[in-house]
């Protein structure tokens, strides 16, 4: 796994919209530093980094980054109570 991905993963899930502007910008810069495409291993690890909301659009950036890797990342339908980002990833890959 590349260091840029590990750096992002160490900080855990994206914060919610109540986070400071600096924190949201920092996480956005971390994502921008990850070279595309991501590997299958990296994409699967990044799936765990979605937060409770869209984090002012940063979650969309994360979703698009994950989609640069081999698809589908999620091969089984997410549970009914799964967050919207896991459902979107699954549905956008064709909903096997």
Secondary structure, DSSP 8 states (H G I E B T S, - for coil): --HHHHHHHHT-S---TTS-HHHHHHHHHHHHTS-SS--HHHHHHHGGG--SS-GGGHHHHHHHHHTTSSS-S--S---TTS-HHHHHHHHHTT--
